Amino acid sequence: MASFKEWPSFLMVFLFALFAQYCCTRIDDDGCNNHKGNSQHRCVPKVNYRHKEKEVLDQILGPGSYDARIRPSGVNGTDGPVIVKIDLMLRNVEKISDKEMEYSVQLTFREQWMDERLKFNDYNGKMKYLTLTEANRVWMPDLFFSNEKEGHFHNIIMPNVYIRIFPNGLVLYSIRISLTLSCPMNLKLYPLDRQTCSLRMVSYGWTTDDLVFLWKEGDPVQVVKNLHLPRFTLEKFLTDYCNSKTNTGEYSCLKVDLLFKREFSYYLIQIYIPCCMLVIVSWVSFWLDQSAVPARVSLGVTTLLTMATQTSGINASLPPVSYTKAIDVWTGVCLTFVFGALLEFALVNYASRSDTHRDDMSKKCDLERTVSMDVGDYEDGPNSFNMVRSNSTKPLMRPELMMSRDKMSQIIHQTPPMEKNSCWKSWMSKFPTRSKRIDVISRILFPMVFAMFNMSYWSTYLFREGVDEDK
């Protein structure tokens, strides 16, 4: 037995051992789970679920357990077709080209299908889904856009694509893409038209016996709230099915129709108002003097060339089509009015020269008649006149030139009643020359006909636009 003097050393060693055991116990408790309601103190180590994800991926996608070349089974493990549900989000409509008849969109495209070969243990909800970025690791539907002209994926900063595998075998594929799609347009009502542009998604190789596309329940197509188009407004969109049959079988197809309405305010400011102003400016020549030939010719030719340039600019932004568009009717009639104003001046100039020539001939005839009468009076002598004497002085006249008072009064009062009551002829009598009358009539006729054309044009095309909208 140890002596009394050795007890302090044993006590020190014992206390040091207790302290070391206490520290180790605290360190172990920090990594353990203390379950309440259990009298015993159990120590469970933490699980690294990221490491578990790797184990699960290696397990379900291993070379011996999964083959991406084989399509999944049908519903409930049957041999029926794979059901692929599709939805998309329209992020942006970049342009709508009338000349090329195409439009460009940017969208997020999503597909969902069941693949029972990819089921895995979720560890009591700790592992909600697995994420992949390589689409070639799993089986993918062979979908393509049938009306696509060109397209590209987005790879900045990383490829904008992911695949999520859920514990029950559900696969979600999402990708952001930009597409340029064809959009056949009917431009008969341009620019008062509405256009329908489609987005078609078709299976390339799998027939409906193996693969069927369906729209996702609820809201299959989403559109961002701040979508803005410079010359169009997206009125609505419609989803539909468009299965196609070929010599090799029937293929599943989905489509979404985007209904665009053209904004008319741009064309009103850029086309219709300038054309109206050119037509009205061409009428200024009706108020210029007929002798101002340089001014009237310059005004007519300038407005005609400007109108022709405006028409050419409009047609340059549109495709060559075999039918007549609404804008063609407008520009054609405006060009006709401007050309008519120029022809009116040619007619006025001809009438003016004709009036001048007629006045000259009339003066010449009057002069010759006066000269012949003077010569005849001189040759007849003084005996050829009958002198009529009275208390007052009266002119001397030849007998054949004298006319009775009753006959003169009868001629004066025999004015045709229609001419007396005609305001039009009385008003036109204020303008003695034909050239002036043509200008005056044109001042009234051209604006009236143009106003009538505007009434018929807008009533016709606006009514047809409303009919198309109801359809």
Long-range contacts (C-beta under 8 A, 24 or more apart in sequence): 47-123, 47-126, 49-123, 49-126, 49-127, 52-123, 52-127, 53-127, 53-130, 56-120, 56-121, 56-127, 56-130, 57-130, 57-132, 59-120, 60-117, 60-118, 60-119, 60-120, 60-165, 61-118, 61-137, 61-138, 65-117, 66-117, 66-118, 66-138, 68-136, 68-137, 68-138, 68-139, 68-140, 69-139, 70-139, 71-139, 71-206, 71-210, 71-211, 72-113, 72-114, 72-115, 72-116, 72-117, 72-139, 73-116, 75-114, 77-116, 81-208, 81-209, 81-210, 81-211, 81-212, 82-113, 82-114, 82-141, 82-206, 82-210, 82-211, 82-212, 83-113, 83-114, 83-212, 83-214, 84-111, 84-112, 84-113, 84-141, 84-143, 84-211, 84-212, 84-213, 84-214, 85-111, 85-112, 85-113, 85-214, 85-215, 85-216, 85-217, 86-110, 86-111, 86-112, 86-143, 86-201, 86-213, 86-214, 86-215, 86-216, 86-220, 86-254, 87-215, 87-216, 87-219, 87-220, 87-221, 87-222, 88-220, 88-221, 88-222, 88-256, 89-221, 89-222, 89-223, 89-224, 90-221, 90-222, 90-223, 90-224, 90-227, 90-237, 90-258, 91-176, 91-224, 92-224, 92-227, 93-227, 93-229, 93-232, 93-234, 93-258, 94-178, 96-183, 96-195, 96-197, 96-229, 96-231, 96-232, 96-260, 98-185, 98-187, 98-190, 98-317, 98-318, 98-319, 99-317, 99-318, 99-319, 100-319, 101-182, 101-183, 101-184, 101-185, 101-319, 102-149, 102-180, 102-181, 102-182, 102-183, 103-180, 103-181, 103-183, 103-197, 104-178, 104-179, 104-180, 104-181, 105-178, 105-179, 105-181, 105-199, 106-176, 106-177, 106-178, 106-179, 107-176, 107-177, 107-179, 108-174, 108-175, 108-176, 109-174, 109-175, 109-176, 109-177, 110-172, 110-173, 110-174, 110-216, 111-141, 111-143, 111-172, 111-173, 112-170, 112-171, 112-172, 112-173, 112-216, 113-141, 113-170, 113-171, 114-168, 114-169, 114-170, 114-171, 115-139, 115-169, 115-171, 116-169, 117-169, 118-165, 118-169, 118-171, 119-167, 119-168, 119-169, 120-165, 120-167, 121-167, 122-167, 127-167, 128-166, 128-167, 129-164, 129-165, 129-166, 129-167, 129-172, 130-164, 130-165, 131-162, 131-163, 131-164, 131-165, 132-162, 132-163, 132-164, 132-165, 133-158, 133-159, 133-161, 133-162, 133-163, 134-163, 135-161, 135-163, 135-173, 137-163, 138-163, 138-165, 138-171, 140-173, 141-203, 141-206, 141-211, 141-213, 142-203, 142-204, 142-205, 142-206, 142-211, 143-201, 143-202, 143-203, 143-204, 143-213, 144-201, 144-202, 144-204, 145-179, 145-181, 145-199, 145-200, 145-201, 145-202, 146-200, 146-201, 146-202, 146-253, 147-181, 147-182, 147-183, 147-198, 147-199, 147-200, 148-179, 148-180, 148-181, 148-182, 149-180, 149-181, 149-182, 150-179, 150-180, 151-177, 151-178, 151-179, 151-180, 152-177, 152-178, 153-177, 154-178, 187-318, 187-319, 187-321, 187-323, 187-325, 188-323, 188-324, 188-325, 188-326, 189-325, 189-326, 189-461, 189-464, 189-465, 189-468, 190-262, 190-318, 190-325, 190-326, 190-327, 191-262, 191-264, 191-267, 191-271, 191-326, 191-327, 192-262, 192-264, 192-326, 192-461, 192-462, 192-464, 192-465, 193-262, 193-326, 193-465, 193-468, 194-235, 194-259, 194-260, 194-261, 194-262, 194-465, 194-468, 194-469, 195-232, 195-259, 195-260, 195-262, 196-257, 196-258, 196-259, 196-260, 197-257, 197-258, 197-260, 198-255, 198-256, 198-257, 198-258, 199-255, 199-256, 199-258, 200-242, 200-253, 200-254, 200-255, 201-253, 201-254, 201-255, 202-242, 202-244, 202-251, 202-252, 202-253, 202-254, 203-251, 203-252, 203-253, 204-251, 206-251, 206-252, 207-248, 207-249, 207-250, 207-251, 208-243, 208-249, 208-250, 208-251, 208-252, 209-249, 211-252, 212-252, 213-252, 213-253, 213-254, 214-254, 215-239, 215-254, 221-256, 229-260, 231-262, 231-263, 231-266, 232-260, 232-261, 232-262, 232-263, 233-260, 233-261, 233-263, 234-258, 234-259, 234-260, 235-259, 235-260, 235-261, 267-327, 271-310, 271-314, 271-327, 271-330, 271-331, 272-330, 274-310, 275-307, 275-310, 275-330, 275-331, 275-334, 276-334, 278-303, 278-306, 278-307, 278-310, 278-334, 278-338, 279-303, 279-307, 279-334, 279-337, 279-338, 279-450, 282-337, 282-338, 282-341, 282-342, 283-341, 283-442, 283-443, 283-446, 283-447, 285-341, 285-344, 285-345, 286-341, 286-344, 286-439, 286-442, 286-443, 286-446, 287-439, 287-443, 290-348, 290-349, 290-352, 290-435, 290-436, 290-439, 291-352, 293-349, 296-345, 297-345, 300-338, 300-341, 300-342, 300-345, 301-342, 303-338, 303-341, 304-335, 304-338, 304-339, 304-342, 307-331, 307-334, 307-335, 307-338, 308-335, 311-335, 326-461, 329-457, 330-457, 333-453, 333-457, 337-446, 337-449, 337-450, 340-446, 341-442, 341-446, 344-438, 344-439, 344-442, 344-446, 347-438, 348-435, 348-438, 348-439, 349-435, 351-433, 351-434, 351-435, 351-438, 352-433, 352-435, 354-434, 355-433, 355-434, 355-435
